[in-house]
Amino acid sequence: MFHALADRTRRDILRRVLAGEHSVSALAEKYDMSFAAVQKHVAVLERAGLITKRREGRTAMASGDVEAVRSVGQLLGEIEQVWRGRVARIDDLLLRGSTDVSPTTPPEQDRED
């Protein structure tokens, strides 16, 4: 899923098909790339389970899978919470470290008296 969402064009295609079903050829008209390139982007999204395709005669129709997108959102939320917890622990350690450390005096230099 993350690979599929890593590309800006695929994220845009996903937004479009979540708003409503589109033919792949109608999607291709929106981008400055070949029909085959758009087809490949759609295929990546389909393999990731983010969109579904169906045939309507000779036309391939694509629509977004809202539940799959919700599950990605939930997964990202969980990952975010893990990282927020780690950052908070680091902040605590740094804060404690700055109050626990007393200033040290420089070591005595060797003197010959």
DSSP file (Angstrom, degrees, kcal/mol; ACC not computed):
  #  RESIDUE AA STRUCTURE BP1 BP2  ACC     N-H-->O    O-->H-N    N-H-->O    O-->H-N    TCO  KAPPA ALPHA  PHI   PSI    X-CA   Y-CA   Z-CA
    1    1 A M     >        0   0    0      0, 0.0     4,-2.2     0, 0.0     5,-0.2   0.000 360.0 360.0 360.0 -42.4    0.0    0.0    0.0
    2    2 A F  H  >  +     0   0    0      1,-0.2     4,-0.9     2,-0.2    46,-0.0   0.891 360.0  51.8 -65.2 -37.5    2.8    2.4    0.9
    3    3 A H  H >4 S+     0   0    0      1,-0.2     3,-0.7     2,-0.2     4,-0.5   0.930 110.2  49.6 -60.9 -43.8    4.5    1.9   -2.4
    4    4 A A  H >4 S+     0   0    0      1,-0.2     3,-0.6     2,-0.2    -2,-0.2   0.875 114.4  44.2 -63.1 -37.3    1.2    2.6   -4.2
    5    5 A L  H 3< S+     0   0    0     -4,-2.2    -1,-0.2     1,-0.2    -2,-0.2   0.534  93.2  82.2 -85.6  -6.6    0.6    5.8   -2.2
    6    6 A A  T << S+     0   0    0     -4,-0.9     2,-0.4    -3,-0.7    -1,-0.2   0.742  78.4  78.2 -70.8 -22.0    4.2    7.0   -2.6
    7    7 A D  S <> S-     0   0    0     -3,-0.6     4,-2.2    -4,-0.5     5,-0.2  -0.755  72.7-145.0 -96.2 132.3    3.5    8.4   -6.1
    8    8 A R  H  > S+     0   0    0     -2,-0.4     4,-2.2     1,-0.2     5,-0.2   0.879 100.5  52.4 -61.2 -40.9    1.8   11.8   -6.4
    9    9 A T  H  > S+     0   0    0      1,-0.2     4,-2.7     2,-0.2    -1,-0.2   0.917 109.4  49.2 -63.8 -42.8   -0.1   10.7   -9.6
   10   10 A R  H  > S+     0   0    0      1,-0.2     4,-2.6     2,-0.2    -1,-0.2   0.895 109.7  51.6 -65.0 -38.7   -1.4    7.6   -7.9
   11   11 A R  H  X S+     0   0    0     -4,-2.2     4,-2.2     2,-0.2    -1,-0.2   0.903 111.4  48.2 -62.9 -38.8   -2.6    9.6   -4.9
   12   12 A D  H  X S+     0   0    0     -4,-2.2     4,-2.2     2,-0.2    -2,-0.2   0.912 110.8  49.9 -67.7 -42.0   -4.4   11.9   -7.3
   13   13 A I  H  X S+     0   0    0     -4,-2.7     4,-2.6     1,-0.2     5,-0.2   0.928 110.1  51.7 -60.3 -43.9   -6.0    9.0   -9.2
   14   14 A L  H  X S+     0   0    0     -4,-2.6     4,-1.9     1,-0.2    -2,-0.2   0.919 108.1  51.3 -60.2 -43.9   -7.1    7.5   -5.9
   15   15 A R  H  X S+     0   0    0     -4,-2.2     4,-1.3     1,-0.2    -1,-0.2   0.918 111.2  48.9 -58.1 -43.3   -8.7   10.9   -4.9
   16   16 A R  H  X S+     0   0    0     -4,-2.2     4,-0.9     1,-0.2     3,-0.3   0.925 113.0  44.7 -63.8 -45.7  -10.6   11.0   -8.2
   17   17 A V  H  < S+     0   0    0     -4,-2.6    47,-2.0     1,-0.2    -1,-0.2   0.727 107.7  58.6 -77.9 -18.7  -11.9    7.4   -8.0
   18   18 A L  H  < S+     0   0    0     -4,-1.9    -1,-0.2    -5,-0.2    -2,-0.2   0.812 104.9  52.1 -73.0 -28.7  -12.9    7.8   -4.3
   19   19 A A  H  < S-     0   0    0     -4,-1.3     2,-0.3     1,-0.3    -2,-0.2   0.746 132.9 -36.7 -76.0 -23.8  -15.1   10.7   -5.4
   20   20 A G  S  < S-     0   0    0     -4,-0.9    -1,-0.3    -5,-0.1     2,-0.1  -0.878  74.3 -69.8 170.2 158.4  -16.8    8.6   -8.1
   21   21 A E        -     0   0    0     -2,-0.3     2,-0.3    -3,-0.1    42,-0.2  -0.385  49.4-176.7 -67.0 138.0  -16.2    5.8  -10.6
   22   22 A H  E     -A   62   0A   0     40,-2.4    40,-3.6    -2,-0.1     2,-0.2  -0.968  27.8-116.8-133.1 148.6  -14.2    6.8  -13.6
   23   23 A S  E  >  -A   61   0A   0     -2,-0.3     4,-2.1    38,-0.3    38,-0.2  -0.568  29.5-121.0 -76.8 152.9  -13.2    5.0  -16.8
   24   24 A V  H  > S+     0   0    0     36,-2.3     4,-2.4     1,-0.2     5,-0.1   0.877 114.9  54.0 -63.8 -36.4   -9.4    4.5  -17.1
   25   25 A S  H  > S+     0   0    0     35,-0.3     4,-1.3     2,-0.2    -1,-0.2   0.886 107.0  50.6 -66.5 -37.0   -9.5    6.5  -20.4
   26   26 A A  H  4 S+     0   0    0      1,-0.2     4,-0.5     2,-0.2    -2,-0.2   0.888 111.1  49.5 -65.8 -37.8  -11.2    9.4  -18.6
   27   27 A L  H >< S+     0   0    0     -4,-2.1     3,-1.6     1,-0.2     4,-0.3   0.919 106.3  56.3 -63.4 -42.5   -8.6    9.3  -16.0
   28   28 A A  H >< S+     0   0    0     -4,-2.4     3,-1.3     1,-0.3     5,-0.4   0.813  97.2  63.3 -61.6 -30.7   -5.8    9.3  -18.6
   29   29 A E  T 3< S+     0   0    0     -4,-1.3    -1,-0.3     1,-0.2    -2,-0.2   0.742  96.3  60.2 -65.5 -21.6   -7.2   12.5  -20.1
   30   30 A K  T <  S+     0   0    0     -3,-1.6     2,-0.3    -4,-0.5    -1,-0.2   0.574  99.7  65.5 -82.7  -9.9   -6.4   14.3  -16.9
   31   31 A Y  S <  S-     0   0    0     -3,-1.3     2,-1.6    -4,-0.3     7,-0.1  -0.865  78.7-127.1-122.5 149.1   -2.7   13.6  -17.0
   32   32 A D  S    S+     0   0    0     -2,-0.3     2,-0.3     2,-0.0    -3,-0.1  -0.456  83.3  83.0 -88.3  62.4    0.2   14.6  -19.2
   33   33 A M  S    S-     0   0    0     -2,-1.6    -2,-0.2    -5,-0.4     5,-0.0  -0.943  86.8 -75.1-154.0 170.0    1.3   11.0  -19.8
   34   34 A S     >  -     0   0    0     -2,-0.3     4,-1.9     1,-0.1     5,-0.2  -0.243  37.2-116.4 -70.9 159.2    0.3    8.1  -22.0
   35   35 A F  H  > S+     0   0    0      1,-0.2     4,-2.7     2,-0.2     5,-0.2   0.896 117.6  55.8 -57.7 -41.8   -2.8    6.0  -21.5
   36   36 A A  H  > S+     0   0    0      1,-0.2     4,-2.0     2,-0.2    -1,-0.2   0.875 105.1  51.8 -61.8 -38.3   -0.5    3.0  -20.9
   37   37 A A  H  > S+     0   0    0      2,-0.2     4,-2.0     1,-0.2    -1,-0.2   0.916 110.9  47.0 -65.7 -42.0    1.3    4.9  -18.1
   38   38 A V  H  X S+     0   0    0     -4,-1.9     4,-2.6     1,-0.2    -2,-0.2   0.908 109.3  55.2 -65.0 -40.8   -2.0    5.8  -16.4
   39   39 A Q  H  X S+     0   0    0     -4,-2.7     4,-2.4     1,-0.2    -1,-0.2   0.899 107.0  50.4 -56.8 -41.2   -3.1    2.1  -16.8
   40   40 A K  H  X S+     0   0    0     -4,-2.0     4,-2.1     2,-0.2    -1,-0.2   0.905 109.3  50.4 -65.3 -41.2    0.1    1.1  -15.0
   41   41 A H  H  X S+     0   0    0     -4,-2.0     4,-2.2     1,-0.2    -2,-0.2   0.926 111.2  48.9 -61.5 -43.9   -0.7    3.5  -12.1
   42   42 A V  H  X S+     0   0    0     -4,-2.6     4,-2.4     1,-0.2    -2,-0.2   0.899 109.1  53.3 -62.1 -40.4   -4.2    2.1  -11.9
   43   43 A A  H  X S+     0   0    0     -4,-2.4     4,-2.7     2,-0.2    -1,-0.2   0.887 107.2  51.1 -63.1 -39.4   -2.8   -1.4  -11.8
   44   44 A V  H  X S+     0   0    0     -4,-2.1     4,-1.7     2,-0.2    -1,-0.2   0.931 112.0  47.0 -63.2 -45.1   -0.5   -0.6   -8.9
   45   45 A L  H  <>S+     0   0    0     -4,-2.2     5,-2.3     1,-0.2     6,-1.0   0.873 112.5  50.2 -64.2 -36.9   -3.4    0.9   -7.0
   46   46 A E  H ><5S+     0   0    0     -4,-2.4     3,-1.4     1,-0.2    -2,-0.2   0.921 108.8  50.5 -68.3 -44.0   -5.5   -2.2   -7.8
   47   47 A R  H 3<5S+     0   0    0     -4,-2.7    -1,-0.2     1,-0.3    -2,-0.2   0.837 107.8  54.8 -62.1 -31.7   -2.8   -4.6   -6.7
   48   48 A A  T 3<5S-     0   0    0     -4,-1.7    -1,-0.3    -5,-0.2    -2,-0.2   0.575 115.6-119.4 -77.4  -8.5   -2.5   -2.7   -3.4
   49   49 A G  T < 5S+     0   0    0     -3,-1.4    -3,-0.2    -4,-0.3    19,-0.2   0.640  82.8 116.6  81.5  14.2   -6.3   -3.2   -2.9
   50   50 A L  S   <S+     0   0    0     -5,-2.3    15,-3.0    -6,-0.2     2,-0.3   0.741  77.5  24.0 -88.7 -24.0   -7.0    0.6   -2.9
   51   51 A I  E     -B   64   0A   0     -6,-1.0     2,-0.4    13,-0.3    13,-0.2  -0.938  67.4-145.3-134.6 160.9   -9.2    0.5   -6.0
   52   52 A T  E     -B   63   0A   0     11,-2.9    11,-2.5    -2,-0.3     2,-0.4  -0.936  10.7-152.9-122.7 150.2  -11.3   -2.0   -7.9
   53   53 A K  E     -B   62   0A   0     -2,-0.4     2,-0.3     9,-0.2     9,-0.2  -0.932  11.9-179.5-120.8 146.6  -11.8   -2.3  -11.6
   54   54 A R  E     -B   61   0A   0      7,-2.3     7,-3.4    -2,-0.4     2,-0.4  -0.973  27.0-115.8-139.0 156.7  -14.8   -3.7  -13.5
   55   55 A R  E     -B   60   0A   0     -2,-0.3     2,-0.4     5,-0.2     5,-0.2  -0.762  21.3-177.4 -94.8 136.7  -15.5   -4.1  -17.1
   56   56 A E  E >  S-B   59   0A   0      3,-3.0     3,-1.8    -2,-0.4     2,-0.5  -0.824  72.0 -59.5-128.4  89.8  -18.4   -2.3  -18.8
   57   57 A G  T 3  S-     0   0    0     -2,-0.4    -1,-0.0     1,-0.3     0, 0.0  -0.610 119.5 -19.6  68.7-123.1  -18.3   -3.6  -22.3
   58   58 A R  T 3  S+     0   0    0     -2,-0.5     2,-0.4    -3,-0.1    -1,-0.3   0.435 121.1  96.5 -93.1  -0.5  -14.8   -2.6  -23.6
   59   59 A T  E <   - B   0  56A   0     -3,-1.8    -3,-3.0   -35,-0.0     2,-0.6  -0.755  66.0-143.0 -98.0 133.5  -14.3    0.1  -20.9
   60   60 A A  E     - B   0  55A   0     -2,-0.4   -36,-2.3    -5,-0.2     2,-0.4  -0.844  18.8-159.5 -92.5 122.5  -12.5   -0.5  -17.7
   61   61 A M  E     -AB  23  54A   0     -7,-3.4    -7,-2.3    -2,-0.6     2,-0.4  -0.865   3.4-159.8-105.4 135.4  -14.1    1.4  -14.9
   62   62 A A  E     +AB  22  53A   0    -40,-3.6   -40,-2.4    -2,-0.4     2,-0.3  -0.926  12.1 174.3-118.2 138.7  -12.2    2.2  -11.7
   63   63 A S  E     - B   0  52A   0    -11,-2.5   -11,-2.9    -2,-0.4   -45,-0.2  -0.986  31.2-108.8-139.8 152.1  -13.6    3.0   -8.3
   64   64 A G  E     - B   0  51A   0    -47,-2.0     2,-0.9    -2,-0.3   -13,-0.3  -0.488  19.5-131.7 -81.1 147.7  -11.9    3.6   -4.9
   65   65 A D     >  -     0   0    0    -15,-3.0     4,-2.0     1,-0.2     3,-0.2  -0.846  19.6-169.7 -99.0  99.5  -12.2    1.2   -2.0
   66   66 A V  H  > S+     0   0    0     -2,-0.9     4,-2.5     1,-0.2    -1,-0.2   0.871  83.7  53.9 -60.0 -40.8  -13.2    3.4    0.9
   67   67 A E  H  > S+     0   0    0      1,-0.2     4,-2.2     2,-0.2    -1,-0.2   0.891 107.5  50.5 -63.2 -39.7  -12.6    0.7    3.5
   68   68 A A  H  > S+     0   0    0     -3,-0.2     4,-1.9     2,-0.2    -1,-0.2   0.907 111.0  48.9 -64.8 -40.5   -9.1    0.0    2.3
   69   69 A V  H  X S+     0   0    0     -4,-2.0     4,-2.4     1,-0.2    -2,-0.2   0.893 109.9  52.1 -66.4 -39.1   -8.3    3.7    2.5
   70   70 A R  H  X S+     0   0    0     -4,-2.5     4,-2.6     1,-0.2    -2,-0.2   0.904 107.6  51.9 -61.9 -40.3   -9.7    3.8    6.0
   71   71 A S  H  X S+     0   0    0     -4,-2.2     4,-2.5     2,-0.2    -1,-0.2   0.878 108.8  50.5 -66.0 -35.8   -7.5    0.9    7.0
   72   72 A V  H  X S+     0   0    0     -4,-1.9     4,-2.7     2,-0.2    -1,-0.2   0.927 110.7  49.9 -64.2 -44.0   -4.5    2.7    5.6
   73   73 A G  H  X S+     0   0    0     -4,-2.4     4,-2.1     2,-0.2    -2,-0.2   0.899 111.5  48.2 -60.0 -41.5   -5.5    5.8    7.6
   74   74 A Q  H  X S+     0   0    0     -4,-2.6     4,-2.2     2,-0.2    -1,-0.2   0.924 111.5  49.6 -65.6 -44.4   -5.9    3.7   10.8
   75   75 A L  H  X S+     0   0    0     -4,-2.5     4,-2.4     1,-0.2    -2,-0.2   0.918 111.3  48.9 -60.7 -44.4   -2.5    2.1   10.2
   76   76 A L  H  X S+     0   0    0     -4,-2.7     4,-2.5     1,-0.2    -1,-0.2   0.877 109.2  53.6 -64.0 -36.9   -0.8    5.4    9.7
   77   77 A G  H  X S+     0   0    0     -4,-2.1     4,-2.1    -5,-0.2    -1,-0.2   0.900 109.1  48.4 -62.4 -41.1   -2.5    6.7   12.9
   78   78 A E  H  X S+     0   0    0     -4,-2.2     4,-1.9     2,-0.2    -2,-0.2   0.913 112.0  48.4 -65.5 -43.0   -1.1    3.8   14.9
   79   79 A I  H  X S+     0   0    0     -4,-2.4     4,-2.2     1,-0.2    -2,-0.2   0.901 109.9  53.2 -64.0 -40.1    2.4    4.4   13.5
   80   80 A E  H  X S+     0   0    0     -4,-2.5     4,-2.7     1,-0.2    -1,-0.2   0.907 107.2  51.4 -60.8 -42.3    2.1    8.0   14.3
   81   81 A Q  H  X S+     0   0    0     -4,-2.1     4,-2.2     2,-0.2    -1,-0.2   0.891 108.0  52.3 -63.5 -39.6    1.2    7.2   17.9
   82   82 A V  H  X S+     0   0    0     -4,-1.9     4,-2.0     1,-0.2    -1,-0.2   0.944 113.5  43.6 -59.9 -47.9    4.2    4.9   18.2
   83   83 A W  H  X S+     0   0    0     -4,-2.2     4,-2.6     1,-0.2    -2,-0.2   0.871 110.8  53.9 -69.4 -36.5    6.5    7.7   17.0
   84   84 A R  H  X S+     0   0    0     -4,-2.7     4,-2.4     1,-0.2    -1,-0.2   0.905 109.2  50.3 -62.9 -39.1    4.9   10.4   19.1
   85   85 A G  H  X S+     0   0    0     -4,-2.2     4,-2.2     2,-0.2    -2,-0.2   0.903 110.6  49.0 -63.2 -41.8    5.5    8.2   22.2
   86   86 A R  H  X S+     0   0    0     -4,-2.0     4,-2.3     2,-0.2    -2,-0.2   0.919 111.7  48.2 -64.8 -43.6    9.1    7.7   21.2
   87   87 A V  H  X S+     0   0    0     -4,-2.6     4,-2.7     1,-0.2    -2,-0.2   0.903 110.5  52.0 -63.7 -40.7    9.6   11.4   20.7
   88   88 A A  H  X S+     0   0    0     -4,-2.4     4,-2.4     1,-0.2    -1,-0.2   0.902 109.5  49.7 -63.1 -40.4    7.9   12.1   24.1
   89   89 A R  H  X S+     0   0    0     -4,-2.2     4,-2.6     2,-0.2    -1,-0.2   0.897 110.6  49.6 -65.4 -39.7   10.2    9.7   25.8
   90   90 A I  H  X S+     0   0    0     -4,-2.3     4,-2.7     2,-0.2     5,-0.2   0.925 110.2  51.1 -63.9 -43.5   13.3   11.3   24.2
   91   91 A D  H  X S+     0   0    0     -4,-2.7     4,-2.6     1,-0.2    -2,-0.2   0.923 110.8  49.0 -57.6 -44.9   12.0   14.7   25.3
   92   92 A D  H  X S+     0   0    0     -4,-2.4     4,-3.0     2,-0.2     5,-0.3   0.924 111.6  48.8 -61.6 -44.7   11.6   13.4   28.9
   93   93 A L  H  X S+     0   0    0     -4,-2.6     4,-2.7     1,-0.2    -2,-0.2   0.912 113.1  47.0 -62.5 -42.2   15.1   11.9   28.9
   94   94 A L  H  X S+     0   0    0     -4,-2.7     4,-1.9     2,-0.2    -1,-0.2   0.904 113.3  48.6 -66.6 -40.2   16.6   15.1   27.6
   95   95 A L  H  X S+     0   0    0     -4,-2.6     4,-1.1    -5,-0.2    -2,-0.2   0.934 115.3  43.9 -65.1 -45.9   14.7   17.1   30.1
   96   96 A R  H  X S+     0   0    0     -4,-3.0     4,-2.1     1,-0.2     3,-0.3   0.889 111.6  55.1 -64.6 -39.5   15.7   14.8   33.0
   97   97 A G  H  X S+     0   0    0     -4,-2.7     4,-1.3    -5,-0.3    -1,-0.2   0.857 105.4  51.5 -63.4 -35.6   19.3   14.7   31.7
   98   98 A S  H  < S+     0   0    0     -4,-1.9    -1,-0.2     1,-0.2    -2,-0.2   0.782 115.2  41.7 -75.3 -24.8   19.6   18.5   31.7
   99   99 A T  H  < S+     0   0    0     -4,-1.1    -2,-0.2    -3,-0.3    -1,-0.2   0.729 114.3  50.9 -91.2 -23.2   18.4   18.7   35.4
  100  100 A D  H  < S+     0   0    0     -4,-2.1     2,-0.6    -5,-0.1    -2,-0.2   0.730  91.5  86.2 -84.4 -23.1   20.4   15.7   36.7
  101  101 A V     <  -     0   0    0     -4,-1.3     3,-0.0    -5,-0.2    -4,-0.0  -0.669  66.0-156.0 -86.2 123.5   23.7   16.8   35.3
  102  102 A S        -     0   0    0     -2,-0.6     2,-0.1     1,-0.1    -2,-0.1  -0.704  32.8 -94.3 -94.0 150.4   25.6   19.1   37.5
  103  103 A P        -     0   0    0      0, 0.0     2,-0.3     0, 0.0    -1,-0.1  -0.383  43.4-137.9 -62.7 137.6   28.2   21.4   36.1
  104  104 A T        -     0   0    0     -2,-0.1    -3,-0.0    -3,-0.0     0, 0.0  -0.727   7.5-127.0 -98.8 146.3   31.6   19.8   36.2
  105  105 A T        -     0   0    0     -2,-0.3     3,-0.1     1,-0.1    -1,-0.0  -0.678  37.3 -98.9 -87.2 145.5   34.7   21.6   37.2
  106  106 A P        -     0   0    0      0, 0.0     3,-0.1     0, 0.0    -1,-0.1  -0.335  48.9 -95.4 -62.9 146.6   37.5   21.3   34.8
  107  107 A P        -     0   0    0      0, 0.0     2,-0.1     0, 0.0    -3,-0.0  -0.271  46.5 -96.4 -62.1 147.0   40.1   18.7   35.8
  108  108 A E        -     0   0    0     -3,-0.1     2,-0.3     1,-0.1     3,-0.0  -0.394  39.8-125.6 -64.3 137.6   43.1   20.0   37.8
  109  109 A Q        -     0   0    0     -3,-0.1     2,-0.4    -2,-0.1    -1,-0.1  -0.604  29.2-100.1 -84.3 147.5   46.0   20.6   35.5
  110  110 A D        -     0   0    0     -2,-0.3     2,-0.4     2,-0.0    -1,-0.1  -0.521  48.4-171.4 -66.3 122.4   49.2   18.9   36.4
  111  111 A R        -     0   0    0     -2,-0.4     2,-0.7    -3,-0.0    -3,-0.0  -0.920  22.2-146.4-118.9 144.0   51.3   21.5   38.1
  112  112 A E              0   0    0     -2,-0.4    -2,-0.0     1,-0.1     0, 0.0  -0.936 360.0 360.0-104.7 112.5   54.9   21.4   39.1
  113  113 A D              0   0    0     -2,-0.7    -1,-0.1     0, 0.0    -2,-0.0   0.425 360.0 360.0 -94.8 360.0   55.3   23.4   42.3
